[in-house]
Amino acid sequence: MNAIIALIGWLGWNLAIFRIDKDKYDDNNQTFPLHLYVLQSWDNWLFSLIGVPVLLYIGDKGLDLPGSIFGFDKDLAWSDLYYLGSGFFTELIIWAIKKYQASRK
């Protein structure tokens, strides 16, 4: 069941990003280049899918997240609700890596 929840989270995240990207074209009354979008985005979808087995592993081990990452005083206990963030958490990691690389230049 947790795998299904994680897959739904991954799909939901990617559909939200798709809608945001498509709305830019809709707001300008332009045709959305779906084929080009798929060619440019497939690697993002594939990479964010990696978040599913990672979260399943973390959940299986019941690992807590250090609260200091998010500015809290105590650790965040594992919750099945985290499975819904499979796509988001993976993209958050990519964003953090890009920010770190940009700060080193």
C-alpha positions in Angstrom: 0.0 0.0 0.0 2.9 2.4 0.8 4.3 1.8 -2.7 1.0 2.9 -4.2 0.8 6.0 -2.1 4.4 6.9 -3.1 3.6 6.4 -6.8 0.5 8.6 -6.4 2.7 11.2 -4.8 5.2 11.0 -7.6 2.4 11.2 -10.3 0.7 14.0 -8.5 3.9 16.1 -8.3 4.7 15.6 -12.0 1.1 16.4 -13.0 1.3 19.6 -11.0 4.5 20.6 -12.7 3.0 19.7 -16.1 0.0 21.9 -15.4 2.1 24.8 -14.3 4.2 24.6 -17.5 1.2 24.1 -19.7 -0.7 27.1 -18.1 2.1 29.4 -19.2 1.2 28.6 -22.8 -2.5 28.6 -22.1 -2.3 32.1 -20.6 -0.7 33.4 -23.8 -3.2 31.5 -26.1 -0.3 29.4 -27.5 -0.4 25.8 -28.5 1.4 23.6 -25.9 4.3 21.6 -27.6 3.5 18.3 -25.8 5.9 16.2 -27.8 8.8 18.6 -27.2 7.8 18.8 -23.5 8.0 15.0 -23.2 11.4 14.9 -24.9 12.7 17.6 -22.5 11.2 16.2 -19.3 11.5 12.5 -19.4 14.7 12.5 -17.5 13.2 14.6 -14.7 10.3 12.2 -14.4 12.6 9.2 -14.3 14.9 10.8 -11.7 12.0 11.8 -9.5 10.7 8.3 -9.7 13.9 7.2 -7.8 12.3 8.9 -4.8 9.7 6.1 -4.5 12.1 3.3 -3.6 14.2 5.6 -1.4 11.2 6.6 0.6 10.0 3.0 0.8 13.4 2.0 2.2 13.4 4.8 4.7 9.9 4.0 5.8 10.7 0.3 6.1 13.6 1.2 8.4 11.4 3.7 10.3 14.2 6.3 10.1 13.5 9.7 11.6 14.4 12.9 9.8 16.7 15.3 11.6 14.7 18.3 12.6 17.7 20.5 12.3 17.4 20.3 8.5 14.1 22.1 8.7 15.0 24.4 11.6 13.2 22.4 14.4 14.6 21.6 17.7 13.6 17.9 17.7 13.7 15.1 15.1 10.6 14.5 12.9 9.3 11.0 13.5 8.5 8.9 10.4 5.0 9.2 9.1 3.3 7.4 6.2 2.3 10.8 5.0 5.9 11.3 3.8 5.2 8.8 1.0 3.1 11.4 -0.8 6.2 13.6 -1.1 8.2 11.2 -3.3 8.3 13.5 -6.3 8.7 16.7 -4.3 11.5 15.5 -2.1 13.5 14.3 -5.0 13.1 17.7 -6.7 14.0 19.5 -3.5 17.3 17.6 -3.4 18.0 18.6 -7.0 17.2 22.3 -6.2 19.5 22.2 -3.2 22.3 20.7 -5.3 21.9 23.4 -7.9 21.9 26.2 -5.2 25.0 24.7 -3.7 26.8 24.5 -7.1 25.8 28.1 -7.9 27.1 29.4 -4.6 30.5 27.7 -5.3 31.0 29.6 -8.6 
